[in-house]
Amino acid sequence: MKPLAYFFVLLFALEIRGFDLIIEENPEDLVDAKIDGFSARSALHHGRYQRSTSGDDDSGELVAGDDNIILHSYKVQSTITSRLANTMVRTKVENRARHPQNLVFDVQIPKGAFIHNFTMNVNGITFTSSVKEKSAARSQYAQARAKGKAAGILRSNTLDMENFKAELNVPGGTKVQFEIHYQEPIRRKLSTYEHVIPLQPGRLAKQLEVDVRIIEPQGLHFVHVPSSLGDQFEGIHTISKGEKKAHVSFKPTVAQQRKCPTCSSTAVDGHFVVTYDVNRDSKAGELEIFNGYFIHYFAPENLDPLPKNILFVIDVSGSMWGLKMRQTVEAMRTILGELRSQDQFSVVDFNHNVRCWRDQLVQASRSETEAAKKYIEGIHPNGGTNINDALLRAIFILNEATSLGLLDPNSVSMIVLVSDGDPTVGELKLPTIQKNVKKNIRDDISLFCLGIGFDVDYDFLKRLAHENNGVAQRVFGNQETSSQMKKFYNQVSTPLLKKLEFNYPHGMVSDVTHNTFQNYFGGSEIVVAGKVDTENVQHLQSMITATASNAQLVLETLADVEGLDEFLSKDNHADPKFTEKLWAYITINQLMAERNLATTAALKRNITKKILQMSLDHHIVTPYTAMLIESPNGDELMLADSPQDRKRGCCPGALAVGHPKPENSIPAWAKPTSGAKDPSSLLMGPTASAIHAVDNDPHFIINLPRQHKNICFNIDSEPGAILNLISDAKSGIAVNGQLVGAKKPLNNKLHTYFGKIGFNFEKKGLKIEVSSEGISLKDGSSTTSLSWSNLGSLIRRRVLVSVKSDNKVNITVDGDLSFVVVLHRVWKKHPVNVDFLGIYVPPASNFSSSVHGLIGQFMLEPDVHIYNERPGQDPGKADATMEVKGHKLTVTRGVQKDYRLDRVFGTAVRCWFVHNSGKGFLDGHYTDYLVPTLYSYPKHP
């Protein structure tokens, strides 16, 4: 068999394990039409679509774009057996073009789910996966590479995004089938089980099908499919419900998938959701025993909510400025309005200082909650982050209230921490903060942590919460933050039981997961699992007891072992190993939580061994295993692996592995020509090479090559403001930068820097965002990401994005227009400074005559006359008079820095400085260049 001429890109990111891989062929062979799709996150959307009347094996209506890509089928099958869901996603796609094209399989994986199988079938050749211990997998991978076999490595990215991505560049006429399997428990929230299936195929599919089967031995109370995909699909699904089984089917035709009768794009874009609940009667729990394992579900009903004493601890540092704070305020308005009159509360907000809205808990009366809302609405984020002192203050308030006898003995005390960053002020050592909290907090106080954004150390928040009877959740700083915060709060805001303990008879059960719980919250469910001695099953249920400090519980558990065996054996769809899988899932997650809290290296090693063995036994990917994917003859091998440093992403070079790449792997059009040099090769200073730049906080350098002058100015604006740098509507190019503030003011001034830079190449249909966290290229609804630590390139429609080092990315358009963005990293715990970006743009003749923007207006060099040089107010800095655009300005001789070649000290650039944010040198005022989004065009003065 000939070696397969296919090239693979795999991205696999989960909350506790994530990987990314790119194995590229020579970019000169790539076609501009990049095809992303078949996924929950990306889409096959390029170009127009047409109805195909091709007479291939799959007869009927096929829909293909002018890219000649056909999505034959997109199918999701999910089987839920007693709250354990096994889900399979399968797509079949064909490249009918005569040239190679990229096909992408991109599927969201629910947070916390375990992937246990992935296969690809390429023209009848199947690639299968196996899970192995990490060092053994690495060794096999290394041996394959040493023997010259095609081998690729899959490594972690920096973001906490739960998705699996596989990308192939395949020849024309190739058919590919992708298939992935994962499992997850269906959790009960707000009295309902909710099964969420991401469904975004990205283009019209000949066959699109979602098939969900529910098997619940306890009996089904209801099954519902909300209109989560939109009213257009109302009534298309079918539900067949029996006493203990249900079948949900969703099969829209091609016509029903269309956004409109004549549209060529798909309206299927969102989540397909199935909600249900089981019959509960008056029982507090359900015991299921099967194949040597037991699962105990506990969800009592009809209990009155306990009063709660709650401290909201809110981060109001400078990084919360803008959307994050607005969303936090919106969520807090709702949360405060939902407090019950018997609840007590207060608010602690913190930056480098800690403030209390009230120094003690107050009753949640209408007047007090309204006063708290007004207080939060008046907060203006600024400064650093002092997490340690804020938490200790909240703990002190609750401890003091307990000592003074101000709390109801049956009430539940909790702290909800909302933060988007690491500590930068006060105590900076995370282990010390954990020790301080653990030392001072009472055992009956629960700490819940909500991390916002990409910068937050989510692992730290998880440890902090798990150590103190709470849970942590991460949300991203976007338009959904408010709703996510409210949903998180609703899950922990209705305590029903406290100090709950299950007692299982010794000798009859073993390897039991957690059986003690600080609190039980209404609408949720506690699940305990373990192994059981089947000889004593009949006596087991009568010997299980449960106690709580505020209630007497009667466990009318049901363990009809023979009936369960008979019921499941008659159903072909039921998972016969659901009890074992659910026990393994709960146990592995419990062990990983215990490992985070381990106090000694020896204890951590022992726990790691247990996790590893269980991962191998049950064929699931965890941080301690790796997935090998290989062809039948073993000539093609890929390794799903994780990096040494998860926060920084994979090591340099992970974007260019596999077949040895030639040194000369950049296509000819992307190489700088003699007429357009790479901006990073242009030096400033005495040579006065032509370059425009904006860097630091932010300093603009405008080079006037014809007149051999450099003119500089600063822009002083607010964090969150977006400034237009270049806008050329005729050429379809816009470049904008968004400002981010320092952590706190310095000498009574809050410095701002560019935290994000957006490139909108409108005529090419591409948008590129460069931030201190990474680089993303948006192609319609498809997004491809690069990490700063990954050296490699992306090419789309003659736009080359190339990460040259861990601090510089080049963007080249059509070979003769170049941009360089430089990343400035600062010490993570610096009390003031933040990471920021600089951008360097050489004057280019391929902009239109209408090009404008803070930098763009100088692509057409204005006439500048500088004279009357004289001593200035600052010794050693001369002043002069500058005539430009009909204005006479006083300018000052100064020095700015070019950081492309030396990002620490920079290269000195002598220039004449224009005061007052460039007033007189710029057209209009700098505020005329403010735009609403990172990709907008401004209205020029």
Secondary structure by P-SEA (a helix, b strand, c coil): cccccccbbbbbbcccccbbbbbccccccccccccccccccccccccbbbbbccccccccbbbbccccccccbbbbbbbbcccbbbbbbbbbbbccccbbbbbbbbbbccccccccbbbbbcccbbbbbbbccaaaaaaaaaaaaaaccbbbbbbbccccccbbbbbbbccccbbbbbbbbbbbcccccccbbbbbbbbbccccccccbbbbbbbbccccccccccccccccccccbbbbbcccbbbbbbbbccccccccccccccccccccccccccccccccbbbbbcccbbbbbbbbccccccccbbbbbbbbccccccaaaaaaaaaaaaaaaacccccccbbbbbccbbbbcccccccccaaaaaaaaaaaaacccbbbbcaaaaaaaaaaaaaaaaaaccccccbbbbbbbbbccccccccccaaaaaaaaaacccccbbbbbbbcccccaaaaaaaaaaaccbbbbbbccccaaaaaaaaaaaacccccccbbbbbccccccccccccccccccccbbbbbbbbbcccccccccccbbbbcccbbbbcccccaaaaaaaaaaaccccccaaaaaaaaaaaaaaaaaaaaacccaaaaaaaaaaaaaaaaaaccccccbbbbbbcccccbbbbbcccccccccccccccccccccccccccccccccccccccccccccccccccccccccbbbbbbbccccbbbbbbbbbcccbbbbcccccccbbbbbbbbbbccccccccccccccbbbbbcccccbbbbbcccbbbbbcccbbbbbccccccccccccbbbbbccccbbbbbcccccbbbbbbbbcccccccccccbbbbbcccccccccccccccccccccbbbbccccccccccbbbbbbbcccbbbbbbbbccccccccccccbbbbbbbbccccccccccccccccccccccccccc
